[in-house]
Amino acid sequence: MPDIYDKIMELAKRRGFVWPTSECYGSVAGFIDYGPLGAMMKRKVENVWRDFYVIREGYFEIECPTIGEESIYIASGHVKGFADKMVQCPSCNEYHRADHVAEANGVSNAETKPIEELTEILRDLPCPSCGEKFAGSEVYHFNLMFQTNIGPGSQRTGYMRPETAQGIFTDFNRLLRFYRDKLPFGAVQIGKSYRNEISPRQGMIRLREFTQAEAEIFVHPDKKDHPQFSRYADMKVPLRGIEQQENDQEAAITGMADAVKEGIVANEYVAYYIALTYDFLISCGAKPDKVRFRQHLPDERAHYATDCWDAEVFSERFGWVETVGIADRTDYDLRAHASQSNETFTVFIPYETPKKVMQKRVKADMGRLGPLFRGKAKAVSEALAEAVPDGDGAKVVIDGEEYFVPKDMYELVEEEVEIRGEYVMPHVIEPSYGIDRVIYSVLEHAYEEEDVDGEVRRVLHFPPKIAPVQVAVLPLMTRDGLDEIAKDIEKELLDEGILAQYDDNGAIGRRYRRQDEVGTPFAVTVDYDTKEDGTVTLRDRDSMKQARVPAKEVPAILYSLIKGRIKFESLCE
């Protein structure tokens, strides 16, 4: 019998949520098309994310190119280190993720093992494609970025971005000025990223082109108390920390304030975005008992990260799937781009009260510098002020050229100076969301089958805010003016920004089932009583309950239902 994944993907294809891309040419693994309903649902999930991060958190959205020049990814480390361990079967020539093959055969933490060890492990393991052993095949690193050329010829190398974050980092100084040179501040970006996955066989879970929604929040390195932490301090979230993993225990339900106090989570910023992510996933329709947060173990966490957690959502087919990553990345990214670009990526933090300190500085003797350095004497003098002299003199660099200044051409003086503040390089808190994985998780968690009057009723229990169609407008018959009344109601709903769909095809019961299957939360039925008393039947998808309401009040009632301001049960009283 087909499992839930097969049922969902069959429904998704048939009803226009997700299709294989370029299907007429055989399609290509790792790419998907969003159909009419899928594209609409995707936009709504993205807008829920914007409600959380742009509207509520106040982080403005930017949009950067999906192709970046090579220097960006040299700085980020992707050119050198963004690779998976790959192996080719010597029998069928299929390529596979070496660590995935090992883990499928009971090898734990295969991703962290060196390639030499993985080569030995795979020697006696069967190929997932043909069943023959990998003996004789070497595991090697395969860079996952798509490479391209910018402009004619191959003079300038570019890459399809593997994540959206780097555009925010390279725009740091512009963003700093936009936010009036004050910490903390953040920026977000939603868009396509690209990774040349070795063997994507997990549908929407592992794609070569996918949508990311990332926030980069820049904070003072010594001030990681979130200003709005009280919003989530008492929220209880399932955390599977290092201790639970080492003892093979399930996630423990933990309050965010307690998690920070007990040192389970590094700081309030990380805890805040763990809780916000939990809030977001549940708002989109993920089931609370199928969401947990797993802390990265020391041997898998990036060396520069203070703390890192993955939001994992349970799938019947794939198990616990990483869907969101929340990390304190320290100043690694800004420091890397500062080094590669020779730009300054710091923020000036003024003191409340200026400090007066005694400082030594090098004071040049211009009478001696002039004859020796001529036109460069002024530049040498300015460079000397920042130089560190040794016993015989000081070395300075002017326009990339090094000069030696003898010690008899300057003197060391001590003077009192006023320090008004300091320059700091911010730390970065990064919540990174895989939108396609969120959508698949919601599809699976929303799907339900039940027997109604001897027939299978398939339902997608989408929250109204992400349902592709929010209300179906159904005339009982297409005569006697019922269809015109229904079309007028549809127009009124559309004018109010409520996505309504008119449907007069088939028996009313079959139309209800069709709308249930695509997740439409409400239906309005126009019947002969509507002509008599001006009321319509309003139907709730989840309970299948019905209520008679005045037709003129339908837009206001549906708006309140979609926003969650009223419950459907209140209409049945």
VEXDREN-2710 file (C-alpha; in Angstrom, 1 decimal):
% VEXDREN-2710
k/r/px/py/pz
1/MET/0.0/0.0/0.0
2/PRO/1.2/3.5/-0.7
3/ASP/2.5/5.4/2.3
4/ILE/1.5/9.0/3.2
5/TYR/4.3/10.5/1.1
6/ASP/3.0/8.7/-2.1
7/LYS/-0.6/9.8/-1.3
8/ILE/0.4/13.4/-0.7
9/MET/2.5/13.7/-3.9
10/GLU/-0.3/12.1/-5.9
11/LEU/-2.7/14.6/-4.6
12/ALA/-0.2/17.4/-5.0
13/LYS/0.3/16.6/-8.7
14/ARG/-3.4/16.0/-9.4
15/ARG/-4.6/19.2/-7.7
16/GLY/-1.8/21.5/-9.0
17/PHE/0.4/22.0/-5.9
18/VAL/3.7/20.5/-7.1
19/TRP/4.7/19.0/-10.5
20/PRO/7.9/17.4/-11.8
21/THR/9.8/20.1/-13.7
22/SER/10.1/19.9/-17.5
23/GLU/8.0/16.7/-17.3
24/CYS/7.6/16.5/-21.1
25/TYR/11.4/15.9/-21.3
26/GLY/11.6/13.4/-18.6
27/SER/12.1/15.8/-15.7
28/VAL/15.3/16.3/-13.7
29/ALA/15.8/15.2/-10.1
30/GLY/16.2/18.0/-7.6
31/PHE/13.9/20.5/-9.4
32/ILE/10.2/21.0/-9.0
33/ASP/7.5/23.3/-10.4
34/TYR/4.9/24.8/-8.1
35/GLY/1.5/24.6/-9.8
36/PRO/-1.3/27.2/-9.4
37/LEU/-2.3/26.1/-5.9
38/GLY/1.3/25.4/-4.8
39/ALA/2.6/28.7/-5.9
40/MET/-0.2/30.5/-4.1
41/MET/0.4/28.5/-0.9
42/LYS/4.2/29.2/-1.1
43/ARG/3.6/32.9/-1.4
44/LYS/1.3/32.8/1.7
45/VAL/3.9/30.8/3.7
46/GLU/6.5/33.4/2.7
47/ASN/4.2/36.2/3.8
48/VAL/3.5/34.6/7.2
49/TRP/7.3/34.6/7.6
50/ARG/7.4/38.2/6.6
51/ASP/4.7/38.9/9.2
52/PHE/7.0/37.5/11.9
53/TYR/10.3/39.0/10.8
54/VAL/9.5/42.2/8.8
55/ILE/6.2/43.4/10.4
56/ARG/6.7/42.2/14.0
57/GLU/10.5/42.2/14.4
58/GLY/11.0/45.2/12.2
59/TYR/13.8/43.8/10.0
60/PHE/13.5/45.3/6.5
61/GLU/13.8/43.0/3.5
62/ILE/16.4/43.3/0.8
63/GLU/16.9/41.5/-2.5
64/CYS/20.3/40.6/-4.0
65/PRO/21.4/38.9/-7.2
66/THR/21.4/35.1/-7.2
67/ILE/24.8/35.1/-9.0
68/GLY/27.8/36.4/-7.1
69/GLU/31.4/36.9/-8.1
70/GLU/34.0/34.5/-6.8
71/SER/35.5/36.8/-4.2
72/ILE/32.3/36.6/-2.2
73/TYR/32.4/32.8/-1.9
74/ILE/36.2/32.8/-1.3
75/ALA/35.5/35.0/1.7
76/SER/32.6/32.9/2.9
77/GLY/34.5/29.7/2.6
78/HIS/32.3/28.1/0.0
79/VAL/34.9/27.9/-2.7
80/LYS/37.3/25.9/-0.5
81/GLY/35.0/24.0/1.8
82/PHE/31.4/23.8/0.5
83/ALA/31.5/20.1/-0.5
84/ASP/29.9/16.8/0.2
85/LYS/31.6/13.4/0.3
86/MET/30.8/11.6/-2.9
87/VAL/31.4/8.1/-4.2
88/GLN/30.7/6.5/-7.6
89/CYS/29.6/2.9/-7.9
90/PRO/32.1/0.9/-9.9
91/SER/29.4/-1.4/-11.3
92/CYS/26.5/0.9/-12.3
93/ASN/28.4/4.3/-12.3
94/GLU/25.8/6.0/-10.2
95/TYR/26.9/8.8/-7.9
96/HIS/25.9/8.8/-4.2
97/ARG/26.5/10.8/-1.0
98/ALA/29.0/8.6/0.8
99/ASP/27.8/9.5/4.3
100/HIS/24.2/8.9/3.3
101/VAL/25.0/5.3/2.1
102/ALA/26.9/4.7/5.3
103/GLU/24.2/6.0/7.6
104/ALA/21.6/3.9/5.7
105/ASN/23.6/0.9/6.7
106/GLY/23.8/1.8/10.4
107/VAL/27.0/3.9/10.6
108/SER/26.4/6.8/12.9
109/ASN/27.8/10.3/12.5
110/ALA/29.1/9.4/9.0
111/GLU/29.0/13.0/7.9
112/THR/31.8/13.9/10.3
113/LYS/34.1/11.0/9.3
114/PRO/37.2/11.6/7.1
115/ILE/37.1/10.4/3.5
116/GLU/39.7/7.8/4.1
117/GLU/37.6/6.2/6.9
118/LEU/34.5/6.4/4.8
119/THR/36.2/4.7/1.8
120/GLU/37.0/1.8/4.1
121/ILE/33.5/1.7/5.5
122/LEU/31.9/1.7/2.0
123/ARG/34.1/-1.0/0.7
124/ASP/31.8/-3.8/1.8
125/LEU/28.5/-1.9/1.6
126/PRO/25.9/-2.3/-1.3
127/CYS/25.2/0.4/-3.8
128/PRO/21.6/1.7/-3.3
129/SER/21.1/1.6/-7.1
130/CYS/22.4/-1.8/-8.1
131/GLY/23.3/-3.7/-4.9
132/GLU/26.9/-4.3/-5.9
133/LYS/29.7/-3.4/-3.4
134/PHE/31.7/-0.2/-3.6
135/ALA/35.0/-2.0/-3.3
136/GLY/37.6/-0.2/-5.3
137/SER/35.8/3.2/-5.2
138/GLU/37.4/6.2/-3.5
139/VAL/35.3/8.7/-1.6
140/TYR/36.1/12.3/-2.6
141/HIS/34.9/15.9/-2.0
142/PHE/32.4/17.4/-4.5
143/ASN/31.8/21.1/-4.4
144/LEU/28.1/21.8/-4.4
145/MET/28.1/25.3/-6.0
146/PHE/27.0/25.8/-9.6
147/GLN/29.8/27.7/-11.4
148/THR/29.3/30.2/-14.2
149/ASN/31.1/32.9/-16.1
150/ILE/30.2/36.6/-15.7
151/GLY/30.4/38.3/-19.1
152/PRO/31.9/37.0/-22.3
153/GLY/34.9/34.6/-22.0
154/SER/36.0/33.2/-18.7
155/GLN/37.8/36.2/-17.2
156/ARG/35.4/36.6/-14.3
157/THR/34.1/33.5/-12.4
158/GLY/30.8/33.6/-10.7
159/TYR/28.6/31.2/-8.7
160/MET/24.9/30.6/-8.3
161/ARG/24.5/31.5/-4.6
162/PRO/24.3/28.5/-2.2
163/GLU/22.5/30.7/0.4
164/THR/20.9/34.1/0.6
165/ALA/23.0/35.3/3.6
166/GLN/26.1/36.5/1.8
167/GLY/24.3/39.4/0.1
168/ILE/23.3/40.7/3.5
169/PHE/26.8/40.5/4.7
170/THR/28.3/42.3/1.7
171/ASP/25.7/45.0/2.1
172/PHE/26.5/45.4/5.8
173/ASN/27.9/49.0/5.7
174/ARG/24.9/50.2/3.6
175/LEU/22.5/48.6/6.1
176/LEU/24.4/50.1/9.0
177/ARG/23.8/53.6/7.6
178/PHE/20.2/52.7/6.9
179/TYR/19.7/51.8/10.5
180/ARG/21.4/55.0/11.6
181/ASP/24.6/53.3/12.9
182/LYS/23.0/51.6/15.8
183/LEU/23.0/48.0/17.1
184/PRO/21.1/45.8/17.1
185/PHE/19.7/45.7/13.6
186/GLY/18.8/43.1/11.1
187/ALA/17.9/42.4/7.5
188/VAL/16.1/39.6/5.8
189/GLN/16.0/38.1/2.4
190/ILE/13.7/35.5/0.7
191/GLY/14.8/34.0/-2.6
192/LYS/16.3/31.2/-4.6
193/SER/19.5/29.4/-3.6
194/TYR/21.3/26.6/-5.5
195/ARG/23.2/23.5/-4.5
196/ASN/24.3/20.9/-7.0
197/GLU/23.2/18.0/-4.8
198/ILE/24.8/14.7/-5.7
199/SER/21.8/12.4/-5.6
200/PRO/18.6/14.1/-4.6
201/ARG/16.0/11.4/-4.1
202/GLN/13.8/13.0/-1.4
203/GLY/11.4/15.1/-3.5
204/MET/10.8/18.5/-1.9
205/ILE/13.2/17.7/1.0
206/ARG/16.4/17.9/-1.1
207/LEU/16.3/20.2/-4.1
208/ARG/19.0/21.7/-6.3
209/GLU/17.1/24.9/-6.6
210/PHE/15.2/25.9/-3.4
211/THR/13.8/28.9/-1.6
212/GLN/15.5/30.2/1.6
213/ALA/14.2/32.8/4.0
214/GLU/17.1/34.1/6.1
215/ALA/17.5/36.8/8.7
216/GLU/20.9/38.2/9.7
217/ILE/20.7/40.0/13.0
218/PHE/23.7/42.1/14.0
219/VAL/24.2/42.4/17.7
220/HIS/26.9/43.8/20.1
221/PRO/29.3/41.0/20.9
222/ASP/29.0/41.6/24.6
223/LYS/25.2/42.3/24.7
224/LYS/23.1/39.2/23.8
225/ASP/20.1/39.9/26.0
226/HIS/17.2/40.2/23.5
227/PRO/15.2/43.4/24.1
228/GLN/11.9/41.6/23.6
229/PHE/12.8/38.3/25.3
230/SER/9.9/38.5/27.7
231/ARG/7.6/37.8/24.7
232/TYR/8.9/34.2/24.6
233/ALA/10.6/33.7/28.0
234/ASP/7.8/31.4/29.3
235/MET/7.2/29.5/26.0
236/LYS/7.9/25.8/26.4
237/VAL/9.6/24.2/23.4
238/PRO/10.8/20.6/22.9
239/LEU/14.7/20.8/23.0
240/ARG/16.9/17.9/22.3
241/GLY/20.2/19.3/23.6
242/ILE/23.6/17.7/23.6
243/GLU/22.9/15.9/26.9
244/GLN/19.7/14.3/25.6
245/GLN/21.5/13.1/22.4
246/GLU/24.5/11.7/24.3
247/ASN/22.1/9.7/26.5
248/ASP/19.8/8.7/23.6
249/GLN/16.9/10.6/25.2
250/GLU/13.9/12.3/23.6
251/ALA/13.5/16.1/23.5
252/ALA/12.6/17.7/26.8
253/ILE/9.9/20.4/27.0
254/THR/11.8/23.4/28.3
255/GLY/10.9/27.1/28.9
256/MET/13.1/29.5/27.1
257/ALA/14.1/31.5/30.2
258/ASP/15.1/28.3/31.9
259/ALA/17.0/27.0/28.9
260/VAL/19.2/30.2/28.9
261/LYS/19.6/30.2/32.7
262/GLU/20.7/26.5/32.8
263/GLY/23.1/27.0/29.9
264/ILE/21.3/24.7/27.5
265/VAL/20.9/27.6/25.0
266/ALA/23.9/30.0/24.7
267/ASN/22.0/33.3/25.0
268/GLU/18.7/35.0/24.8
269/TYR/18.9/35.8/21.1
270/VAL/19.3/32.1/20.1
271/ALA/16.5/31.1/22.6
272/TYR/14.2/33.9/21.2
273/TYR/14.5/32.7/17.6
274/ILE/14.1/29.1/18.6
275/ALA/10.8/30.1/20.2
276/LEU/9.8/32.3/17.3
277/THR/10.6/29.5/14.9
278/TYR/8.4/27.2/16.9
279/ASP/5.6/29.8/16.8
280/PHE/6.0/30.2/13.0
281/LEU/5.9/26.5/12.2
282/ILE/2.8/25.9/14.3
283/SER/1.2/28.9/12.7
284/CYS/1.8/27.4/9.3
285/GLY/0.2/24.1/10.3
286/ALA/3.0/21.9/11.6
287/LYS/1.8/19.7/14.4
288/PRO/3.3/20.6/17.8
289/ASP/4.1/17.0/18.7
290/LYS/6.0/16.6/15.4
291/VAL/8.4/19.5/15.9
292/ARG/11.6/19.6/18.0
293/PHE/14.8/21.5/18.2
294/ARG/18.1/19.6/18.1
295/GLN/21.4/21.2/19.2
296/HIS/24.4/20.6/17.1
297/LEU/27.0/18.4/18.7
298/PRO/30.5/19.8/19.3
299/ASP/31.9/17.7/16.4
300/GLU/29.3/18.9/13.9
301/ARG/29.0/22.6/14.9
302/ALA/31.0/25.1/12.9
303/HIS/34.2/26.0/14.7
304/TYR/33.2/29.7/14.8
305/ALA/29.7/29.2/16.1
306/THR/28.8/29.7/19.7
307/ASP/25.6/27.7/19.5
308/CYS/23.5/26.1/16.7
309/TRP/20.1/24.5/16.8
310/ASP/18.0/22.8/14.0
311/ALA/14.2/22.9/13.9
312/GLU/13.4/19.4/12.9
313/VAL/9.9/18.4/11.7
314/PHE/8.9/14.7/11.7
315/SER/7.9/13.0/8.4
316/GLU/6.4/9.5/8.1
317/ARG/8.7/8.8/5.1
318/PHE/11.9/10.7/6.0
319/GLY/12.0/10.8/9.8
320/TRP/13.1/14.0/11.5
321/VAL/13.9/16.5/8.8
322/GLU/16.0/19.6/9.4
323/THR/13.9/22.5/8.3
324/VAL/15.3/25.6/10.0
325/GLY/18.8/26.4/11.4
326/ILE/19.3/29.0/14.2
327/ALA/22.9/29.9/14.9
328/ASP/25.1/32.4/16.7
329/ARG/27.8/32.8/14.1
330/THR/29.9/35.3/16.1
331/ASP/31.8/37.7/13.9
332/TYR/33.1/35.1/11.5
333/ASP/31.2/36.3/8.4
334/LEU/32.0/40.0/8.8
335/ARG/35.6/39.3/9.7
336/ALA/36.0/37.1/6.6
337/HIS/34.6/39.7/4.2
338/ALA/36.6/42.4/5.9
339/SER/39.8/40.4/5.2
340/GLN/38.9/39.6/1.6
341/SER/37.6/43.0/0.6
342/ASN/39.9/45.2/2.7
343/GLU/36.8/47.1/3.8
344/THR/35.8/48.0/7.4
345/PHE/32.9/46.0/8.8
346/THR/32.6/47.6/12.3
347/VAL/30.2/49.8/14.2
348/PHE/31.2/52.8/16.3
349/ILE/29.7/52.5/19.8
350/PRO/29.8/55.9/21.7
351/TYR/30.5/55.8/25.4
352/GLU/27.9/57.4/27.7
353/THR/30.7/59.5/29.1
354/PRO/34.0/60.1/27.1
355/LYS/37.1/58.6/28.7
356/LYS/40.4/60.5/29.1
357/VAL/43.5/58.3/28.8
358/MET/47.2/58.8/28.4
359/GLN/48.5/57.6/25.1
360/LYS/51.8/57.4/23.4
361/ARG/52.1/58.4/19.8
362/VAL/54.8/58.9/17.2
363/LYS/55.4/62.6/16.4
364/ALA/57.2/63.1/13.1
365/ASP/60.0/65.7/12.5
366/MET/58.8/67.2/9.3
367/GLY/62.1/69.1/8.9
368/ARG/63.9/65.8/8.5
369/LEU/61.1/63.9/6.7
370/GLY/60.7/66.5/3.9
371/PRO/64.2/66.2/2.3
372/LEU/64.1/62.4/2.5
373/PHE/60.6/61.6/1.4
374/ARG/59.7/64.8/-0.6
375/GLY/56.1/64.4/-1.9
376/LYS/55.3/61.5/0.3
377/ALA/56.5/63.2/3.5
378/LYS/52.9/64.1/4.6
379/ALA/51.6/60.6/4.0
380/VAL/54.6/59.1/5.9
381/SER/54.0/61.5/8.8
382/GLU/50.3/60.4/9.0
383/ALA/51.3/56.7/8.7
384/LEU/53.8/57.2/11.5
385/ALA/51.1/58.2/13.9
386/GLU/49.8/54.6/13.7
387/ALA/53.2/52.9/13.5
388/VAL/54.8/50.7/16.1
389/PRO/58.5/51.6/16.2
390/ASP/61.2/49.1/17.0
391/GLY/64.8/49.8/18.2
392/ASP/66.1/51.4/14.9
393/GLY/63.0/53.0/13.5
394/ALA/59.6/52.4/12.2
395/LYS/58.2/50.8/9.0
396/VAL/55.2/52.4/7.3
397/VAL/53.2/51.4/4.1
398/ILE/52.2/54.1/1.6
399/ASP/50.2/53.0/-1.5
400/GLY/51.2/49.4/-1.0
401/GLU/54.9/50.3/-0.8
402/GLU/56.9/49.9/2.5
403/TYR/59.2/52.6/3.8
404/PHE/61.6/52.6/6.7
405/VAL/61.8/55.8/8.9
406/PRO/65.0/56.1/11.0
407/LYS/64.4/56.8/14.7
408/ASP/66.0/60.2/14.6
409/MET/63.2/61.5/12.4
410/TYR/60.5/61.2/15.0
411/GLU/60.0/61.2/18.7
412/LEU/57.6/59.3/21.1
413/VAL/55.3/61.7/23.0
414/GLU/52.8/60.9/25.7
415/GLU/49.6/63.0/25.8
416/GLU/46.1/62.9/27.3
417/VAL/43.4/62.1/24.7
418/GLU/39.6/61.9/24.9
419/ILE/38.1/58.6/23.8
420/ARG/34.5/59.0/22.8
421/GLY/33.7/55.4/22.0
422/GLU/35.0/52.2/20.4
423/TYR/34.7/50.3/17.2
424/VAL/33.3/46.8/17.5
425/MET/32.6/44.1/14.9
426/PRO/29.1/42.8/15.5
427/HIS/28.2/39.2/16.1
428/VAL/25.5/37.6/13.8
429/ILE/22.5/35.7/14.9
430/GLU/21.1/33.7/11.9
431/PRO/17.7/32.0/11.6
432/SER/17.7/30.2/8.2
433/TYR/14.5/28.7/6.9
434/GLY/14.0/26.1/4.1
435/ILE/10.7/27.2/2.7
436/ASP/10.2/24.2/0.5
437/ARG/10.7/21.8/3.4
438/VAL/8.3/23.9/5.5
439/ILE/5.7/23.5/2.7
440/TYR/6.2/19.7/2.4
441/SER/6.0/19.4/6.2
442/VAL/2.7/21.3/6.3
443/LEU/1.3/19.2/3.4
444/GLU/2.1/16.0/5.3
445/HIS/0.8/17.2/8.7
446/ALA/-2.3/18.6/7.1
447/TYR/-3.3/15.5/5.2
448/GLU/-6.0/13.3/6.5
449/GLU/-8.3/10.5/5.2
450/GLU/-11.6/9.6/6.8
451/ASP/-14.6/7.5/5.9
452/VAL/-17.8/9.6/5.3
453/ASP/-20.9/7.7/4.2
454/GLY/-18.8/4.9/2.7
455/GLU/-16.5/7.2/0.7
456/VAL/-13.0/8.3/1.5
457/ARG/-12.9/12.0/2.3
458/ARG/-9.4/13.4/1.8
459/VAL/-8.7/16.7/3.6
460/LEU/-5.8/19.1/3.8
461/HIS/-6.3/20.9/7.2
462/PHE/-4.4/24.1/6.2
463/PRO/-4.7/27.1/8.5
464/PRO/-6.8/29.7/6.7
465/LYS/-3.8/32.1/6.5
466/ILE/-1.9/29.7/4.2
467/ALA/-4.7/28.0/2.3
468/PRO/-4.3/28.6/-1.4
469/VAL/-8.1/29.3/-1.7
470/GLN/-9.7/30.7/1.4
471/VAL/-13.4/30.3/0.5
472/ALA/-15.4/28.5/-2.2
473/VAL/-18.6/30.1/-3.4
474/LEU/-21.1/27.5/-4.6
475/PRO/-24.5/28.1/-6.1
476/LEU/-26.8/25.1/-5.3
477/MET/-28.0/25.3/-8.9
478/THR/-26.9/27.3/-12.0
479/ARG/-30.4/28.7/-12.7
480/ASP/-33.1/30.9/-11.2
481/GLY/-30.5/33.6/-10.5
482/LEU/-28.5/31.6/-7.9
483/ASP/-25.4/31.6/-10.0
484/GLU/-25.6/35.4/-10.3
485/ILE/-26.0/35.9/-6.6
486/ALA/-23.0/33.6/-6.0
487/LYS/-20.8/35.5/-8.5
488/ASP/-21.7/38.8/-6.7
489/ILE/-20.6/37.3/-3.4
490/GLU/-17.4/36.1/-5.0
491/LYS/-16.7/39.6/-6.3
492/GLU/-17.3/41.2/-2.9
493/LEU/-14.9/38.7/-1.2
494/LEU/-12.2/39.4/-3.8
495/ASP/-12.7/43.1/-3.4
496/GLU/-11.9/42.6/0.4
497/GLY/-8.7/40.7/-0.4
498/ILE/-10.2/37.3/0.4
499/LEU/-9.2/34.7/-2.2
500/ALA/-12.5/33.2/-3.2
501/GLN/-13.2/30.6/-6.0
502/TYR/-16.6/30.2/-7.7
503/ASP/-17.4/26.6/-8.4
504/ASP/-20.6/25.3/-10.1
505/ASN/-19.3/22.0/-11.5
506/GLY/-21.1/18.9/-10.2
507/ALA/-23.2/18.0/-7.3
508/ILE/-22.9/20.1/-4.1
509/GLY/-21.5/17.2/-2.1
510/ARG/-18.8/16.5/-4.7
511/ARG/-17.9/20.1/-4.8
512/TYR/-17.4/20.1/-1.0
513/ARG/-15.1/17.1/-1.3
514/ARG/-13.1/18.8/-4.0
515/GLN/-12.6/21.9/-1.9
516/ASP/-11.7/19.8/1.2
517/GLU/-9.0/18.0/-0.8
518/VAL/-7.3/21.3/-1.7
519/GLY/-7.6/22.6/1.8
520/THR/-10.2/25.4/1.3
521/PRO/-11.3/26.2/4.9
522/PHE/-14.7/27.6/4.2
523/ALA/-17.5/27.4/1.7
524/VAL/-20.5/29.6/1.0
525/THR/-23.5/28.0/-0.6
526/VAL/-26.3/30.0/-2.3
527/ASP/-29.6/28.2/-2.3
528/TYR/-33.3/29.1/-2.8
529/ASP/-33.6/30.3/0.8
530/THR/-31.1/33.0/-0.1
531/LYS/-33.6/34.5/-2.5
532/GLU/-36.3/34.5/0.2
533/ASP/-34.4/35.7/3.4
534/GLY/-31.0/36.9/2.2
535/THR/-29.1/34.2/4.1
536/VAL/-26.5/31.7/2.8
537/THR/-25.0/28.5/4.2
538/LEU/-21.5/28.9/5.6
539/ARG/-19.6/25.6/5.9
540/ASP/-16.5/24.8/8.0
541/ARG/-14.0/22.4/6.3
542/ASP/-12.6/20.7/9.5
543/SER/-15.9/20.0/11.4
544/MET/-18.2/20.0/8.3
545/LYS/-20.6/22.1/10.5
546/GLN/-22.8/24.6/8.8
547/ALA/-24.4/27.9/9.8
548/ARG/-26.9/30.2/8.2
549/VAL/-25.6/33.8/8.0
550/PRO/-26.8/37.0/6.2
551/ALA/-25.2/37.2/2.8
552/LYS/-24.3/40.8/3.3
553/GLU/-22.2/39.9/6.4
554/VAL/-20.3/37.2/4.7
555/PRO/-17.1/39.2/3.8
556/ALA/-16.8/40.6/7.4
557/ILE/-17.5/37.1/9.0
558/LEU/-15.0/35.4/6.7
559/TYR/-12.3/38.1/7.3
560/SER/-12.7/37.5/11.1
561/LEU/-12.6/33.7/10.7
562/ILE/-9.4/33.9/8.5
563/LYS/-7.7/36.2/11.0
564/GLY/-8.7/34.0/13.9
565/ARG/-10.7/36.7/15.6
566/ILE/-13.7/34.5/15.9
567/LYS/-14.3/30.7/16.0
568/PHE/-16.7/29.0/13.6
569/GLU/-18.5/27.4/16.6
570/SER/-19.7/30.9/17.6
571/LEU/-21.8/31.1/14.4
572/CYS/-23.6/27.9/15.3
573/GLU/-24.9/29.0/18.7
END
